[in-house]
Amino acid sequence: MRTIEEGEAPDIIYGETAIVDENGTFLHMRRLHAPEKLTWKSFRQGMLVCHQAFIVKRELFEPYDLSYRFSSDFDWCIRMMKKSKNLHNTHLTLINYLHEGMTTVNRKASLKERYRIMAHYYGQISTFLHHIWFAIRAILK
């Protein structure tokens, strides 16, 4: 585990997510693991870090864009990373996440919103090509 050096206060710290059931019983670790180096461009690959395991320095914090009904967290994380200079992976499990959240229940609407957000930040072509890869990866599983 890498420690935070004195005077190097990160703009964002992030870590891993454990998936739990409604009783808080551990089920498994989240499929996507927090990358060693995270930038706003990393989310082209999907939401690599749960927003609950993503802690932003107060001075950078902005509210969620509530025009997004299901994926405002995705947009918020990208915006916060674009503003930050120093992100730190704690390599720790920071949260227990209930396996049936709002996004899971409304999966189709969430994916459409997320596609719009990705196209906004990364462009239509890049987003389309990444989604072709997501589809191929899902078929190969």
OpenMM code with the backbone's topology and positions (N, CA, C; nanometers):
from openmm import Vec3, app, unit

residues = "MET ARG THR ILE GLU GLU GLY GLU ALA PRO ASP ILE ILE TYR GLY GLU THR ALA ILE VAL ASP GLU ASN GLY THR PHE LEU HIS MET ARG ARG LEU HIS ALA PRO GLU LYS LEU THR TRP LYS SER PHE ARG GLN GLY MET LEU VAL CYS HIS GLN ALA PHE ILE VAL LYS ARG GLU LEU PHE GLU PRO TYR ASP LEU SER TYR ARG PHE SER SER ASP PHE ASP TRP CYS ILE ARG MET MET LYS LYS SER LYS ASN LEU HIS ASN THR HIS LEU THR LEU ILE ASN TYR LEU HIS GLU GLY MET THR THR VAL ASN ARG LYS ALA SER LEU LYS GLU ARG TYR ARG ILE MET ALA HIS TYR TYR GLY GLN ILE SER THR PHE LEU HIS HIS ILE TRP PHE ALA ILE ARG ALA ILE LEU LYS".split()
positions = [
    Vec3(0.0841, -0.1173, 0.0000),
    Vec3(0.0000, 0.0000, 0.0000),
    Vec3(0.0891, 0.1242, 0.0000),
    Vec3(0.0613, 0.2149, -0.0906),
    Vec3(0.1349, 0.3406, -0.0988),
    Vec3(0.0755, 0.4399, 0.0002),
    Vec3(0.1583, 0.5085, 0.0749),
    Vec3(0.1095, 0.6074, 0.1703),
    Vec3(0.1093, 0.7454, 0.1064),
    Vec3(0.0332, 0.8346, 0.1657),
    Vec3(0.0295, 0.9726, 0.1186),
    Vec3(0.1449, 1.0461, 0.1849),
    Vec3(0.2302, 1.1036, 0.1030),
    Vec3(0.3462, 1.1763, 0.1541),
    Vec3(0.3009, 1.3046, 0.2235),
    Vec3(0.3774, 1.3474, 0.3228),
    Vec3(0.3464, 1.4713, 0.3934),
    Vec3(0.3488, 1.5882, 0.2954),
    Vec3(0.2468, 1.6730, 0.3025),
    Vec3(0.2380, 1.7886, 0.2144),
    Vec3(0.1849, 1.7571, 0.0762),
    Vec3(0.1501, 1.6328, 0.0508),
    Vec3(0.1053, 1.5886, -0.0816),
    Vec3(-0.0451, 1.5612, -0.0819),
    Vec3(-0.1224, 1.6297, -0.0003),
    Vec3(-0.2651, 1.6004, 0.0142),
    Vec3(-0.3326, 1.5847, -0.1217),
    Vec3(-0.3826, 1.4663, -0.1509),
    Vec3(-0.4452, 1.4433, -0.2813),
    Vec3(-0.5782, 1.5169, -0.2946),
    Vec3(-0.6135, 1.5479, -0.4185),
    Vec3(-0.7436, 1.6085, -0.4466),
    Vec3(-0.8544, 1.5046, -0.4332),
    Vec3(-0.8210, 1.3807, -0.4684),
    Vec3(-0.9175, 1.2703, -0.4634),
    Vec3(-0.8461, 1.1469, -0.4106),
    Vec3(-0.9124, 1.0754, -0.3197),
    Vec3(-0.8657, 0.9415, -0.2839),
    Vec3(-0.9754, 0.8442, -0.3248),
    Vec3(-0.9344, 0.7238, -0.3634),
    Vec3(-1.0303, 0.6242, -0.4092),
    Vec3(-0.9809, 0.4857, -0.3723),
    Vec3(-1.0724, 0.3890, -0.3803),
    Vec3(-1.0347, 0.2532, -0.3446),
    Vec3(-1.1326, 0.1508, -0.3981),
    Vec3(-1.1329, 0.0362, -0.3344),
    Vec3(-1.2102, -0.0790, -0.3809),
    Vec3(-1.3497, -0.0830, -0.3187),
    Vec3(-1.4342, -0.1681, -0.3776),
    Vec3(-1.5729, -0.1828, -0.3361),
    Vec3(-1.6055, -0.3294, -0.3130),
    Vec3(-1.6627, -0.3581, -0.1970),
    Vec3(-1.7131, -0.4925, -0.1668),
    Vec3(-1.8634, -0.4932, -0.1930),
    Vec3(-1.9122, -0.5972, -0.2576),
    Vec3(-2.0554, -0.6128, -0.2830),
    Vec3(-2.1142, -0.6960, -0.1691),
    Vec3(-2.2236, -0.6444, -0.1105),
    Vec3(-2.2881, -0.7126, 0.0022),
    Vec3(-2.4367, -0.7317, -0.0263),
    Vec3(-2.4994, -0.8233, 0.0482),
    Vec3(-2.6443, -0.8409, 0.0363),
    Vec3(-2.7156, -0.7476, 0.1339),
    Vec3(-2.8489, -0.7570, 0.1382),
    Vec3(-2.9287, -0.6669, 0.2222),
    Vec3(-2.9007, -0.6827, 0.3719),
    Vec3(-2.8364, -0.7919, 0.4118),
    Vec3(-2.7989, -0.8128, 0.5519),
    Vec3(-2.6558, -0.7677, 0.5810),
    Vec3(-2.5875, -0.7152, 0.4788),
    Vec3(-2.4497, -0.6711, 0.4966),
    Vec3(-2.3482, -0.7829, 0.4838),
    Vec3(-2.3946, -0.9006, 0.4391),
    Vec3(-2.3051, -1.0149, 0.4224),
    Vec3(-2.2240, -0.9984, 0.2943),
    Vec3(-2.0929, -1.0144, 0.3063),
    Vec3(-2.0036, -1.0026, 0.1914),
    Vec3(-2.0388, -1.1076, 0.0867),
    Vec3(-2.0527, -1.0640, -0.0389),
    Vec3(-2.0779, -1.1558, -0.1502),
    Vec3(-1.9522, -1.1733, -0.2352),
    Vec3(-1.8927, -1.0623, -0.2769),
    Vec3(-1.7716, -1.0652, -0.3595),
    Vec3(-1.7207, -0.9229, -0.3764),
    Vec3(-1.6005, -0.9117, -0.4289),
    Vec3(-1.5476, -0.7798, -0.4627),
    Vec3(-1.6081, -0.7368, -0.5962),
    Vec3(-1.6182, -0.6085, -0.6170),
    Vec3(-1.6716, -0.5546, -0.7418),
    Vec3(-1.5859, -0.6046, -0.8582),
    Vec3(-1.6516, -0.6329, -0.9704),
    Vec3(-1.5825, -0.6867, -1.0884),
    Vec3(-1.4744, -0.5917, -1.1392),
    Vec3(-1.5052, -0.4636, -1.1497),
    Vec3(-1.4063, -0.3658, -1.1945),
    Vec3(-1.3246, -0.3196, -1.0743),
    Vec3(-1.1933, -0.3299, -1.0860),
    Vec3(-1.1053, -0.2886, -0.9767),
    Vec3(-1.0503, -0.1492, -1.0032),
    Vec3(-1.0273, -0.0761, -0.8969),
    Vec3(-0.9718, 0.0588, -0.9073),
    Vec3(-0.8325, 0.0512, -0.9696),
    Vec3(-0.8092, 0.1255, -1.0773),
    Vec3(-0.6772, 0.1212, -1.1411),
    Vec3(-0.5722, 0.1928, -1.0564),
    Vec3(-0.4494, 0.1548, -1.0742),
    Vec3(-0.3400, 0.2206, -1.0010),
    Vec3(-0.3386, 0.3699, -1.0310),
    Vec3(-0.3470, 0.4030, -1.1592),
    Vec3(-0.3493, 0.5433, -1.2005),
    Vec3(-0.4863, 0.5717, -1.2610),
    Vec3(-0.5558, 0.6683, -1.2036),
    Vec3(-0.6905, 0.7037, -1.2483),
    Vec3(-0.6901, 0.8470, -1.2993),
    Vec3(-0.7470, 0.8679, -1.4185),
    Vec3(-0.7668, 1.0028, -1.4725),
    Vec3(-0.9098, 1.0102, -1.5248),
    Vec3(-0.9519, 1.1284, -1.5638),
    Vec3(-1.0878, 1.1427, -1.6158),
    Vec3(-1.1064, 1.0606, -1.7433),
    Vec3(-0.9991, 1.0361, -1.8159),
    Vec3(-1.0081, 0.9560, -1.9378),
    Vec3(-1.0258, 0.8070, -1.9079),
    Vec3(-0.9927, 0.7650, -1.7868),
    Vec3(-1.0068, 0.6238, -1.7479),
    Vec3(-1.1508, 0.5753, -1.7588),
    Vec3(-1.2467, 0.6662, -1.7391),
    Vec3(-1.3873, 0.6256, -1.7399),
    Vec3(-1.4391, 0.5964, -1.8806),
    Vec3(-1.3540, 0.6100, -1.9817),
    Vec3(-1.3902, 0.5606, -2.1154),
    Vec3(-1.4164, 0.4106, -2.1088),
    Vec3(-1.3500, 0.3450, -2.0149),
    Vec3(-1.3636, 0.1997, -1.9975),
    Vec3(-1.4822, 0.1632, -1.9090),
    Vec3(-1.5588, 0.2617, -1.8665),
    Vec3(-1.6697, 0.2388, -1.7742),
    Vec3(-1.6379, 0.3013, -1.6398),
    Vec3(-1.7284, 0.2859, -1.5467),
    Vec3(-1.7107, 0.3455, -1.4138),
    Vec3(-1.6203, 0.2550, -1.3316),
    Vec3(-1.4914, 0.2804, -1.3399),
    Vec3(-1.3913, 0.1941, -1.2780),
    Vec3(-1.3902, 0.2022, -1.1261),
    Vec3(-1.4441, 0.3105, -1.0718),
    Vec3(-1.4498, 0.3299, -0.9270),
    Vec3(-1.5912, 0.3737, -0.8909),
    Vec3(-1.6526, 0.3092, -0.7930),
    Vec3(-1.7844, 0.3521, -0.7440),
    Vec3(-1.7720, 0.4906, -0.6820),
    Vec3(-1.8718, 0.5746, -0.7037),
    Vec3(-1.8628, 0.7095, -0.6465),
    Vec3(-1.8570, 0.7068, -0.4941),
    Vec3(-1.9092, 0.6016, -0.4325),
    Vec3(-1.9029, 0.5917, -0.2866),
    Vec3(-1.7603, 0.5644, -0.2378),
    Vec3(-1.6764, 0.5112, -0.3248),
    Vec3(-1.5364, 0.4829, -0.2904),
    Vec3(-1.4442, 0.5873, -0.3529),
    Vec3(-1.4964, 0.7068, -0.3715),
    Vec3(-1.4309, 0.8158, -0.4443),
    Vec3(-1.4518, 0.9422, -0.3609),
    Vec3(-1.3478, 0.9859, -0.2913),
    Vec3(-1.3612, 1.0954, -0.1945),
    Vec3(-1.2855, 1.2173, -0.2457),
    Vec3(-1.3604, 1.3273, -0.2615),
    Vec3(-1.3075, 1.4494, -0.3224),
    Vec3(-1.2806, 1.5553, -0.2154),
    Vec3(-1.1678, 1.6226, -0.2295),
    Vec3(-1.1334, 1.7336, -0.1406),
    Vec3(-1.2448, 1.8391, -0.1458),
    Vec3(-1.2798, 1.8908, -0.0302),
    Vec3(-1.3900, 1.9868, -0.0178),
    Vec3(-1.3760, 2.1058, -0.1131),
    Vec3(-1.2558, 2.1568, -0.1312),
    Vec3(-1.2347, 2.2749, -0.2158),
    Vec3(-1.2702, 2.2497, -0.3621),
    Vec3(-1.2669, 2.1262, -0.4054),
    Vec3(-1.2978, 2.0925, -0.5450),
    Vec3(-1.4431, 2.0513, -0.5655),
    Vec3(-1.5078, 2.0141, -0.4581),
    Vec3(-1.6406, 1.9537, -0.4656),
    Vec3(-1.7412, 2.0435, -0.5370),
    Vec3(-1.8198, 1.9823, -0.6249),
    Vec3(-1.9336, 2.0466, -0.6914),
    Vec3(-2.0530, 1.9541, -0.6756),
    Vec3(-2.1741, 2.0089, -0.6802),
    Vec3(-2.2922, 1.9216, -0.6693),
    Vec3(-2.3108, 1.8347, -0.7940),
    Vec3(-2.3894, 1.7304, -0.7764),
    Vec3(-2.4270, 1.6442, -0.8883),
    Vec3(-2.5146, 1.7225, -0.9851),
    Vec3(-2.5097, 1.6841, -1.1123),
    Vec3(-2.6010, 1.7379, -1.2128),
    Vec3(-2.7258, 1.6506, -1.2086),
    Vec3(-2.8296, 1.7013, -1.1446),
    Vec3(-2.9502, 1.6206, -1.1232),
    Vec3(-3.0385, 1.6100, -1.2466),
    Vec3(-2.9938, 1.6673, -1.3593),
    Vec3(-3.0682, 1.6441, -1.4833),
    Vec3(-3.0497, 1.4996, -1.5293),
    Vec3(-2.9451, 1.4342, -1.4773),
    Vec3(-2.9266, 1.2910, -1.5019),
    Vec3(-2.9986, 1.2156, -1.3908),
    Vec3(-3.0908, 1.1311, -1.4272),
    Vec3(-3.1729, 1.0616, -1.3277),
    Vec3(-3.1013, 0.9418, -1.2655),
    Vec3(-3.0212, 0.8707, -1.3442),
    Vec3(-2.9581, 0.7476, -1.2968),
    Vec3(-2.8052, 0.7513, -1.2972),
    Vec3(-2.7447, 0.8386, -1.3745),
    Vec3(-2.5992, 0.8353, -1.3930),
    Vec3(-2.5302, 0.9660, -1.3562),
    Vec3(-2.5909, 1.0429, -1.2672),
    Vec3(-2.5278, 1.1690, -1.2264),
    Vec3(-2.3949, 1.1434, -1.1562),
    Vec3(-2.3807, 1.0270, -1.0925),
    Vec3(-2.2541, 0.9930, -1.0271),
    Vec3(-2.1416, 0.9775, -1.1294),
    Vec3(-2.1717, 0.9189, -1.2433),
    Vec3(-2.0730, 0.8993, -1.3495),
    Vec3(-2.0225, 1.0351, -1.4000),
    Vec3(-2.1162, 1.1247, -1.4310),
    Vec3(-2.0818, 1.2594, -1.4758),
    Vec3(-2.0011, 1.3328, -1.3687),
    Vec3(-2.0446, 1.3232, -1.2427),
    Vec3(-1.9784, 1.3919, -1.1317),
    Vec3(-1.8334, 1.3460, -1.1157),
    Vec3(-1.8109, 1.2162, -1.1209),
    Vec3(-1.6745, 1.1643, -1.1065),
    Vec3(-1.5834, 1.2174, -1.2168),
    Vec3(-1.6319, 1.2191, -1.3388),
    Vec3(-1.5511, 1.2712, -1.4499),
    Vec3(-1.5197, 1.4186, -1.4267),
    Vec3(-1.6210, 1.4979, -1.3900),
    Vec3(-1.5982, 1.6409, -1.3657),
    Vec3(-1.4964, 1.6636, -1.2541),
    Vec3(-1.5074, 1.5864, -1.1475),
    Vec3(-1.4147, 1.6031, -1.0351),
    Vec3(-1.2721, 1.5643, -1.0756),
    Vec3(-1.2582, 1.4578, -1.1540),
    Vec3(-1.1246, 1.4172, -1.1989),
    Vec3(-1.0639, 1.5203, -1.2932),
    Vec3(-1.1461, 1.5825, -1.3776),
    Vec3(-1.0947, 1.6850, -1.4685),
    Vec3(-1.0391, 1.8041, -1.3914),
    Vec3(-1.0955, 1.8328, -1.2744),
    Vec3(-1.0510, 1.9462, -1.1925),
    Vec3(-0.9299, 1.9124, -1.1061),
    Vec3(-0.9054, 1.7861, -1.0840),
    Vec3(-0.8030, 1.7459, -0.9868),
    Vec3(-0.6658, 1.7311, -1.0519),
    Vec3(-0.5646, 1.7441, -0.9678),
    Vec3(-0.4266, 1.7269, -1.0138),
    Vec3(-0.3625, 1.6027, -0.9542),
    Vec3(-0.4122, 1.5600, -0.8378),
    Vec3(-0.3472, 1.4521, -0.7648),
    Vec3(-0.4524, 1.3538, -0.7134),
    Vec3(-0.4541, 1.2340, -0.7718),
    Vec3(-0.5463, 1.1286, -0.7287),
    Vec3(-0.4651, 1.0176, -0.6641),
    Vec3(-0.5194, 0.9594, -0.5579),
    Vec3(-0.4445, 0.8592, -0.4813),
    Vec3(-0.5287, 0.7330, -0.4613),
    Vec3(-0.4764, 0.6202, -0.5067),
    Vec3(-0.5407, 0.4908, -0.4845),
    Vec3(-0.4990, 0.4407, -0.3464),
    Vec3(-0.5966, 0.4204, -0.2585),
    Vec3(-0.5671, 0.3742, -0.1221),
    Vec3(-0.5355, 0.2254, -0.1174),
    Vec3(-0.5794, 0.1512, -0.2184),
    Vec3(-0.5674, 0.0050, -0.2218),
    Vec3(-0.6454, -0.0598, -0.1069),
    Vec3(-0.7418, 0.0122, -0.0538),
    Vec3(-0.8245, -0.0389, 0.0558),
    Vec3(-0.9675, -0.0541, 0.0082),
    Vec3(-1.0416, -0.1445, 0.0718),
    Vec3(-1.1851, -0.1535, 0.0474),
    Vec3(-1.2488, -0.0407, 0.1273),
    Vec3(-1.3049, 0.0572, 0.0574),
    Vec3(-1.3600, 0.1753, 0.1231),
    Vec3(-1.5086, 0.1646, 0.1521),
    Vec3(-1.5802, 0.0807, 0.0762),
    Vec3(-1.7251, 0.0730, 0.0967),
    Vec3(-1.7770, -0.0687, 0.0783),
    Vec3(-1.8909, -0.0917, 0.1398),
    Vec3(-1.9741, -0.2090, 0.1129),
    Vec3(-2.0916, -0.1578, 0.0314),
    Vec3(-2.1139, -0.2163, -0.0849),
    Vec3(-2.2167, -0.1688, -0.1768),
    Vec3(-2.3246, -0.2747, -0.1915),
    Vec3(-2.4495, -0.2341, -0.1719),
    Vec3(-2.5626, -0.3255, -0.1854),
    Vec3(-2.5754, -0.3690, -0.3309),
    Vec3(-2.5851, -0.4975, -0.3549),
    Vec3(-2.5816, -0.5508, -0.4918),
    Vec3(-2.6993, -0.5094, -0.5781),
    Vec3(-2.8079, -0.4603, -0.5236),
    Vec3(-2.9235, -0.4178, -0.6038),
    Vec3(-2.9508, -0.2696, -0.5838),
    Vec3(-2.8656, -0.1839, -0.6377),
    Vec3(-2.8848, -0.0401, -0.6242),
    Vec3(-2.9816, 0.0138, -0.7283),
    Vec3(-3.0058, 0.1445, -0.7246),
    Vec3(-3.0992, 0.2126, -0.8150),
    Vec3(-3.0591, 0.1918, -0.9609),
    Vec3(-2.9307, 0.2012, -0.9909),
    Vec3(-2.8827, 0.1856, -1.1282),
    Vec3(-2.9043, 0.0429, -1.1770),
    Vec3(-2.8845, -0.0547, -1.0898),
    Vec3(-2.9031, -0.1949, -1.1283),
    Vec3(-3.0484, -0.2209, -1.1655),
    Vec3(-3.1398, -0.1668, -1.0874),
    Vec3(-3.2828, -0.1866, -1.1109),
    Vec3(-3.3259, -0.1185, -1.2408),
    Vec3(-3.2672, -0.0037, -1.2729),
    Vec3(-3.3018, 0.0736, -1.3928),
    Vec3(-3.1878, 0.0688, -1.4946),
    Vec3(-3.1386, -0.0494, -1.5188),
    Vec3(-3.0170, -0.0708, -1.5985),
    Vec3(-3.0225, -0.0072, -1.7379),
    Vec3(-3.1306, -0.0297, -1.8125),
    Vec3(-3.1382, 0.0184, -1.9505),
    Vec3(-3.1349, 0.1718, -1.9565),
    Vec3(-3.2147, 0.2369, -1.8735),
    Vec3(-3.2167, 0.3837, -1.8711),
    Vec3(-3.0815, 0.4384, -1.8273),
    Vec3(-3.0191, 0.3721, -1.7325),
    Vec3(-2.8881, 0.4136, -1.6830),
    Vec3(-2.7830, 0.4052, -1.7932),
    Vec3(-2.7849, 0.2972, -1.8695),
    Vec3(-2.6868, 0.2801, -1.9770),
    Vec3(-2.7036, 0.3858, -2.0860),
    Vec3(-2.8279, 0.4219, -2.1169),
    Vec3(-2.8519, 0.5273, -2.2165),
    Vec3(-2.7970, 0.6611, -2.1679),
    Vec3(-2.8208, 0.6922, -2.0419),
    Vec3(-2.7676, 0.8164, -1.9851),
    Vec3(-2.6156, 0.8159, -1.9855),
    Vec3(-2.5595, 0.7057, -1.9457),
    Vec3(-2.4137, 0.6946, -1.9389),
    Vec3(-2.3526, 0.7118, -2.0784),
    Vec3(-2.4168, 0.6565, -2.1800),
    Vec3(-2.3685, 0.6728, -2.3171),
    Vec3(-2.3660, 0.8216, -2.3537),
    Vec3(-2.4736, 0.8947, -2.3198),
    Vec3(-2.4795, 1.0389, -2.3481),
    Vec3(-2.3670, 1.1144, -2.2769),
    Vec3(-2.3420, 1.0780, -2.1540),
    Vec3(-2.2357, 1.1430, -2.0768),
    Vec3(-2.1000, 1.1149, -2.1405),
    Vec3(-2.0769, 0.9900, -2.1771),
    Vec3(-1.9493, 0.9538, -2.2400),
    Vec3(-1.9311, 1.0280, -2.3722),
    Vec3(-2.0360, 1.0365, -2.4522),
    Vec3(-2.0268, 1.1076, -2.5799),
    Vec3(-1.9944, 1.2553, -2.5565),
    Vec3(-2.0502, 1.3128, -2.4515),
    Vec3(-2.0230, 1.4532, -2.4179),
    Vec3(-1.8749, 1.4748, -2.3858),
    Vec3(-1.8172, 1.3895, -2.3040),
    Vec3(-1.6781, 1.4076, -2.2604),
    Vec3(-1.5749, 1.3500, -2.3572),
    Vec3(-1.6071, 1.2391, -2.4214),
    Vec3(-1.5066, 1.1674, -2.5005),
    Vec3(-1.5327, 1.1710, -2.6505),
    Vec3(-1.6473, 1.2237, -2.6925),
    Vec3(-1.6814, 1.2299, -2.8337),
    Vec3(-1.7625, 1.1089, -2.8783),
    Vec3(-1.8396, 1.1278, -2.9855),
    Vec3(-1.9287, 1.0228, -3.0361),
    Vec3(-1.8520, 0.9009, -3.0868),
    Vec3(-1.7476, 0.9241, -3.1649),
    Vec3(-1.6755, 0.8119, -3.2263),
    Vec3(-1.6075, 0.7262, -3.1199),
    Vec3(-1.5347, 0.7896, -3.0301),
    Vec3(-1.4673, 0.7156, -2.9230),
    Vec3(-1.5677, 0.6364, -2.8394),
    Vec3(-1.6786, 0.7000, -2.8056),
    Vec3(-1.7813, 0.6329, -2.7241),
    Vec3(-1.8409, 0.5147, -2.7989),
    Vec3(-1.8710, 0.5329, -2.9257),
    Vec3(-1.9266, 0.4239, -3.0060),
    Vec3(-1.8290, 0.3066, -3.0135),
    Vec3(-1.7020, 0.3356, -3.0411),
    Vec3(-1.6021, 0.2288, -3.0515),
    Vec3(-1.5825, 0.1563, -2.9186),
    Vec3(-1.5817, 0.2296, -2.8092),
    Vec3(-1.5693, 0.1647, -2.6786),
    Vec3(-1.6896, 0.0751, -2.6503),
    Vec3(-1.8076, 0.1168, -2.6948),
    Vec3(-1.9263, 0.0339, -2.6716),
    Vec3(-1.9271, -0.0913, -2.7596),
    Vec3(-1.8684, -0.0834, -2.8757),
    Vec3(-1.8518, -0.2053, -2.9564),
    Vec3(-1.7631, -0.3029, -2.8790),
    Vec3(-1.6550, -0.2519, -2.8200),
    Vec3(-1.5667, -0.3369, -2.7401),
    Vec3(-1.6410, -0.3945, -2.6194),
    Vec3(-1.7237, -0.3124, -2.5517),
    Vec3(-1.8015, -0.3623, -2.4374),
    Vec3(-1.8903, -0.4791, -2.4811),
    Vec3(-1.9524, -0.4658, -2.5998),
    Vec3(-2.0411, -0.5713, -2.6503),
    Vec3(-1.9620, -0.6984, -2.6817),
    Vec3(-1.8482, -0.6837, -2.7469),
    Vec3(-1.7636, -0.8003, -2.7784),
    Vec3(-1.7199, -0.8695, -2.6497),
    Vec3(-1.6765, -0.7905, -2.5530),
    Vec3(-1.6325, -0.8457, -2.4245),
    Vec3(-1.7460, -0.9217, -2.3548),
    Vec3(-1.8678, -0.8683, -2.3618),
    Vec3(-1.9827, -0.9349, -2.2993),
    Vec3(-2.0137, -1.0677, -2.3687),
    Vec3(-2.0003, -1.0708, -2.5013),
    Vec3(-2.0262, -1.1939, -2.5773),
    Vec3(-1.9218, -1.3006, -2.5446),
    Vec3(-1.7967, -1.2588, -2.5277),
    Vec3(-1.6881, -1.3534, -2.5020),
    Vec3(-1.6889, -1.4109, -2.3601),
    Vec3(-1.7634, -1.3516, -2.2706),
    Vec3(-1.7681, -1.4023, -2.1317),
    Vec3(-1.8279, -1.5395, -2.1236),
] * unit.nanometer
topology = app.Topology()
chain = topology.addChain("A")
for resn in residues:
    res = topology.addResidue(resn, chain)
    for name in ("N", "CA", "C"):
        topology.addAtom(name, app.Element.getBySymbol(name[0]), res)
